[in-house]
Amino acid sequence: MNVHDLPNDIVNLKKLILNQDQQLQNKDQQLKEKDQLITQLKNNLLLLQRKKFAPTSEPYKSEAQLLLFNEVEDIFEADSSSENNTEIEVPAHKRKRGKRKPIPKELPREEEFFDFSEEEKVGMKYIGDERSEKLEIIPAKIFVKVTFYPGLSLGSLEHGPCLIGNLLSQAIPIGLQFSDYFNI
């Protein structure tokens, strides 16, 4: 439209301006709807790419399989418009501490003894041994290594300081569990 096509009276000019304003608002609404659709399609594309190219234990079948169970998202979109701020309380609970399974008694054991030097034993009294078991697996040979660490005390166990033999350093501090490797 050029200047010669415009009407000369004010009433018709106002109608023309209102008509163009209404058209502009309609175009803005259409643009908003298209932007929302583009955003939704981008999100779906990202989800499908993550599902298709991410490592997974279940094989990816098809896009139709992914769209089967999207009712939750539809409900969430409907609920997000109402936005009810409600708090959910979760009752506290205590976890039980995990306990290692003992190494089976029928496995053969190799015993190793460590002792204090004569200077360290001076004035001390033997009070017993500390025992630790660690499963060792050598190809074609499986055994439990039992290590004894002597305990010494000055006098009785209740009243004097105690010493326990030097513990060997280990690559894996706790050792390996037998049940991790064999079904017992």
N, C-alpha and C positions, 0 to 999 in steps of 0.2 A: 504494500500500500504506500502510495506517495502522497505528497501534500495536496495535490489537486483532487484526490479521491475523498478527502476528509469533508464532512458536512460543515456548513458555515454556522448553523445555530448551536447554541450551548447545550440544549437538551439532548440532541442527537450525539454530540461529542461526549457528554457524560455517559450515555448508554453504551457508546463504543468503548470508552475507557473501562466501565464496569464489566462489559463482556470480555475484554482482553484480560482484565484482572482475574475473572473467573477461570478463563482458559489457563492462565499462568498458575493458579492454585491447583488445578487439575493436573497439570504437567508436574508440579512439585510433588503431589501425592503419588503419581505414577513413578517418579524417580525414587522416592523413599521406598516404595514397594519393591522396585527392582534392586535397590541396594540391599534390602533385607534378603531377597532371594539370592543375590550374588554371595552374600556372607554365609548363608545357609549352605549353598552349594560348595563353597570353599571349605567349610567345616566338614562336610560330608566327604569331599575329596581327600582331605588330610586324614580323616578317620580310615577311609578305605586304603590309603597308602600305608598307614601304620599297620593295619590288619594284614595287608598283603605282604609287606616287606619286613615286618618285625619277626624276630625269632619266636617260634611258638612250638608247642608240643602237639597241637592239633593242626592238621593241614587245612589250608584255606580252600573253600569250595568255589563260591561265586559271590558276586555283589548281592544277589537276591537273598542269599543266606544271611548276610549281615543286616538286611533290612527287615528280617522276620520279627525281631523282638525289639522294636523301637517304641513300644507303647509307653514306656516309662518316660522317654524324652517328650512325647506328646503331652503326657499328663503334667510333667514338670513345666513345660511352656505354658500350659493353661493355669497352673498354680502360681507361677511367677508373676502373673499379672495381678493376682489378688494380694500377694505378699503378706501372709500372716506370719508375724515373728513369734514363734513359739520355741521354748527351750525344752530340750529333751534331757532327762536325767538318766544316767547310766549307773546302776549300782556298782560299788567298788567290790573287787574280789581279790583274793590272795592266790598267788601262783604257788604250786608245790615245787619245791626244789628238785631238780632232776638227780637221779642217782645212777651211778655206773653199775652195770651188771658185773658180777664177779667173774674172774677167769675160771673156766671149768677145771675141776680138780684132776681130771683124768689126763690132762696134758703133761708131758714130761717137763721137769724143772731142772735148770742148771743153777746151782747155788754159788754165790760169790761172797766172800767175807772181806770186810775192811776192818782195820784195827788202828788204834792210836799208836803213836811212837812211845818209846819207853819214858821219855821226858814228860809227855802229856799224861801218862798214867800215874805218875808219882803222887801219892796221897789220895788217890781216887779208889772207889769201890765199884765193882761191876754190878749193875742193876738190871740189865736185860738188853735186848736187841730191838731196834726198829727195823721193820721189814717192809720192803716195797716190791711189788710185782709189776713187770712190764712185759707185754707180749712182744716177742721178737719173731719176725718171719724172715727166714732165709730160704731162698728157693729150694724146694724139696726137703726142707727141714723147718719144722715149727716147734717151738718150745717156749716155756715161760722162764724168764730170767729172774731169780729170787736174789735180792741183795740184802744182806744183814749189816746194820750199822750198830756198833756197840754203844751202849749208854753207860756213862760213868757218873758217880756222884761222890761228894765228900760226906761220908757218914750215911745217915738214913735218907730215904727218898723225900720225906716231907720237909726236912730242915736244911739241906745243903744245896748248893748250885749243882746243876746237872750238865753234862756234855753228851752230845750225840755225834757220832763219827761224821766226817766230811761227806756230804752228798755229792755224787758225781754230777757234772753238768750234762744236760741232755738237749738234743736238738729240738725235740718236742717235749715240753715240760711234763705233761701228764702221761704221755705214752699213747699207744694205740689201743683201742678197745677191740677185743676179740670178736664181739658180735657185729662190729662194723664190716668185717670181712667174711664172716661165716654165718650161716643161718642157724643160730642156736637159741 
